[in-house]
């Protein structure tokens, strides 16, 4: 079958000429610039550090003539940025073909197969979109995270003891350029000493307090965040768009959460609650981008996490519509003490095969 590869529409050409990428190994926005068939990766200080040629061969997209700046140890991350730029430009492409490992060693950190037959004279390696989006080479900041081994602990709910949990991240956790909005979304842990005024303002907004029920004084909300700091299963996050705080998230481990008794949890299930607090950033496009990005982050955070769970109000049809567009299945309705809830679940394989990022 000869599949036609569609590029982004003409009105997005300004975005297509330059795309932004955040390497897990470095800080700042790297750019991939298109000049005809040549792709050039440029560092945040404007230095050209990698390049490749993009070739269309029948139904395939090939990256050829890949060259990196000498001496850099993060060549797999640089190759991931070049590949990400191609997937952004060609939203229908499920895979791209890379050079053989013998020609470009960083390929071994991304590709998962070789072509069965030579393509344009070479046996090439295959990088699938669904694989690249799961690799912690981009987006999730390496320096902010620690992955713990599966160590047993006796601390936690007696009937749902979790493994020992790693401490919350420090600094920027995740950054992703949203090509459809030309904005960068980022996550960082909330700092109750510096973010309390903002947190108080958002929680006392009637639009937010209707769902969160946290319209409290600064002192009470400071106590709420202080208690969170002592709870290894949950922590708060500030989401920003182009550096401007836009929303608040709570990320949790499902097994020891209040949701845990209502389903059959595994050790590495994750879940989250979220809100858009900054009214300038309300609207479906930004909310859906946040919804998909936090799900993406939670899958990136620990490769053992196979599903993201949640418990929105069963009557919150707007939230459930976002679930439907981010590969969350509606599993069942159930009664929490404070609400009638819908148990929703997003499976890793489905998310990365179906959700555009």
N, C-alpha and C positions, 0 to 999 in steps of 0.2 A: 504494500500500500504506500503510495506517495503522499506524505502528509505535508501540507503547505504550512510553513512557519510564519505566523503573523507577528509583525512588529507592533510596538505601541503606536497608537494613532498619531496623525500628523500634528494635532494640537499640542501634543506632549513633547514636540521636538526639542524645545529648550531644555527639558529635563533629560532627554535621551542623549544629548550631546555630552552631558556630564552627569555622572551618578556618584553618590556619596556612600562611603563604606567605613565601618568602624572595626578595626582589627582588634582582636582580643589581646594581642601582644603589645599594643601601643596605644597612645592617646591621640585624640584629635580626629578630624574627618579627613580621610584619604579620598581622593577623587580618581575615578576612571574616566578618561577623556577619549571620545571617539574621534578619530581623524580618518575618514574613509573606512577601510577595513582594519586599521590599526587601533589597538587599545593601549593606552598608556596609563599606568598607575602613578599618581603623584602624591607625595607626602604632604602633611599639613603645612610644611614650610616651603612647599612649591618645588621640591626636588623630584625628578623623574626616577622612580626606583624599580619599575618593571614595565615590560611591554609584551604584547603578543599580537598575532594576526588572527582575525576572525574570518573563517572561510565557510561559505555554504557549499556543500557537496551533496547534490540531490536532496534527500530529506534530512540530511545531517548538518549539524553545526560543529565545526572543528576549530579548536584553538591550536595555532601553529606558531613556530618561531618564538617560543617563550624565552625571555631573557630577564634575569634579575640583577639588581645592583650587587656587585661582588661584596662578599663579607657579611651580608645580612643572614641571621639565623632563622628569621621568621618567614622564610620563603613559602611554606605551606599556607600561611595566612595571606600572603600576597597573592598567591595563585587563587585562593578562595575568593578574594575580592574581585579579581578579573572574571572568574566564573560567575559570581553573583551579578556582576554588571551585565553579562550576557543573558542570564535568566530574567533580569528586570526588563531588558530590551525586548526579549522574546517570551511573552507570558505563556505561550502555548507549548514551549519546549520542555519536554519531560527530562531530557538529558542533553549533555554535550560530550563530544569526544576530545580527549586530551592526548598529548603525545605519549609514546611508550615511556615506562619508568626509566628505561636505560638512557633516554635522552634528557628527561627532566625529573630528577629524583623526588621533588615534593609531591608529584602525582600520587605516590604511594600512600599519602596521608588523606587523600580525597576519593580516588577512584576505587570501585569495588569489583570491576570485571574488565576483561579484555574483549575486544570485538572478535567474533568467530572467524571473520574473513578480513583481509586487508581493506581499508577504506582509503581511497586515493593513494594507494601504494604502500600503506603502513598498517600493521596490526596496532590498533590504538586502544586506549583505556577509556572506560565509561564512567562519567560522573553524573549521577541522577540528581535532579532537583530535590527530591524528597530526602536524599542522603545529605547533601550540602547543608540544608536548613537545620539538620540535627547536629552538625559538627560545631564544637565550641571554638572555632577558628575566627569567627566574626561575632559581633553583637554582645556577647556575654564577656565581661571584662575578667580576664584570668586573675589579675592581682586582687580582686575583691572576694574571691571564693575559696573555700576549703571543702573538699569532698572527704567525708569520713568513711572508714570501712564499716561493715555491718558488725557492730560491737553490741552485745547484749547489755541491757541495763535494767535495774529494778526500780528506777524512778519513773513515775508516770501513772496513768490510770491502771489499776490492778488488773482489770479484765482486758486491757488493750495495750500492754507494754510495748513501747516502740523501741527501735534500736537507738543507740546514742546519737543525738542530733548534732550536727555541726553548728558553730556559732553563725549569727547573721552576717551577711557581707558588710564590707566597709566601702564607702565611697560609691562611685557610679558602678552600678551592677550590670546595666544593659543599655545599649544605644543602637537605634536602627533608624535609618533614613526611610521615610515613607514617600515613595515616588509619586503616589497618587495625590499627595498633599504638599509635596516639596517641603516637608518639615522633618526635624529629627526628634524622635521620641526617646526619652531616657528615664531610667528608674534609679533611685537612690534610697537608702533607708531613711526613715523620718528621724529627725533629731529634735527631741521634745524641748530642748533648751533654746533652739533657734526657730523651730517651726510651730511652737505652741500657739502663737497668735493666729497664724494661718489656719491651723487645725480647729481652733475655737471658732473662727469666722465661718468656716465651711460647715461644721457640725451644727451651728446655730442658724443656718439657712433653712427655712421651712421646707424647701424642696428636698433637701438632704435629710433633715431630721425626721421626716415622715417615714423614711425607710430605716434609718440608722438608729433613731431613738436615743441620740446622744446630745441633745440640746442642753448642755450643762455649762457650769462656770469654768473659768480657766483652771482653777484649782482642782476641780473634779476631773477635768480632762487631762491635766498633768498627772493625776493619780492613775488614770486609765492607761496612759502611755508608760508610766513607770512600772505598773504591773506587767505590762507586755514585755518590758525589758527582762523580766525575770522568768518569762515563760518560753522555753525553747521551741515550742511547737508553732509559734506565730510571731510575725513582726510586721510593722507598718512600713509603707513605702510611699514616697512622693514621686508622682509621674510628672514629667515636664515636657513641654513642646517648645523646641528651640530655646531651651533654658528657662522658660517661664513655667512655674508650678501650675499644673492644670488639674491634677486629681490625686486622690488618695486610695491606696490599696492595702489590704491585709492579706498576706500570704501565709498559708498554714499547711501543716501536715495532717492529712485526713484521718489517720488512724486514731490519734489522741484528741481530735477536735470534738466539739459537741455533736458533729455529724456522725462520728464514728459508730455510735450504737445503733444507727438507723440503716446501716448497710454492712456488707462483708468487706472490711478494709484490708489492704495489704500495706506493708511497711513503708512504701515509697509513694503512695497516693498523695497528690497535692491538691489544694483548693485555694480559692481567693474570694474576697469581697472587694468591691470597688465603687468609686463615685467620681464624677466630674465636678470639682468644686468651683473652678474658674469659669464664670458664665461666658467668657469670650470663647471658650473651647467646647461649648455645648454643640450638639448636632450629630447626626448619624455617622458621617464619614469619620470624624475623629473618635467617637465612642467605639465604633467597630474596629478601628485601627488599634485602640487601646486594648479592647477585648482580645483581639488576635495576638497582640504583642505580649501581653502578660501570660497567655497560654504558651506561646513560643518560649518565653523566658523560663517558665517552670519546667518544660520538657528539657531545655538546655541545661538547667541547673544541676540535674542529676540524671545520668543515663538510665538509672534503674526505675525512674518514674515512668510508668506505662499508661497512667490515666490521670486526668484532672477532674475533680468532682466539685459539685456545688449544690446549693440549696436555696435558690431564689424563691420568692413568694410565688405560689401557683397562680396568683391573679396578676402578676406583673408581666403582662403580655409583651411589653416592649423589651424587657430583659430577655424573655424567652425567644424573641425574634432574633436577638443578637446571638443567642446560643445556637440557633439553627444555622446561622451564617458563619459559625466558627467550629463546626463539626462536633457540637455537643448534642448528645442524644437525651431526650426526655425519657427517663426510666420509670419513675413512679411518683405519685403524690403521697405525702405522709404528713403527719401532724407533729410539729415542734410545739413546745409549751406556749410559744408566743406567736406562732403563725402556721398557716397551712402552706407547706413547701412543696416544691418540685425537685426531686433528686435528678440532677443532670450529670452526665459523664462524657468526657472527651477522651477517646483512645488515641495513643501516639500514632499508630500506623495510619489511621484515618485522617488525623489532623495534617500530617506531613504529605499525604497523597492528595488531599482535596483543598486545603486552605491556601489561597494566594498570599504571599508575603512579599 
